[in-house]
Amino acid sequence: MSAQIHYGDSGGPVIDYQADVIGLNVGAADPKVAKITLAVPINVVKEFLQKAQIVPDPGPLTKLWVDGLKSFADGRYDDASEKL
């Protein structure tokens, strides 16, 4: 991918223009050699979680975030502000 990532970004989401998670950051190649960043595609992550019998629990904060983004997209800015 072309986005720069930094130390501590590993495990963070890679998102597309619609704010959908499409991968997880895993690292970068040696910056002295090439500026290449690496991510695992989300379908591979989902397969791994399923095989490991791990069920992600996004929790209440993620629900508020998603609801806030939807409110913002619908033009309900006051509602979005409360949730975000």
PyMOL commands that set and color helices and strands:
alter all, ss='L'
color gray80, all
select helices_A, chain A and resi 42-51+59-73+77-83
alter helices_A, ss='H'
color red, helices_A
select strands_A, chain A and resi 13-15+21-28+37-41
alter strands_A, ss='S'
color yellow, strands_A
deselect
rebuild
show_as cartoon
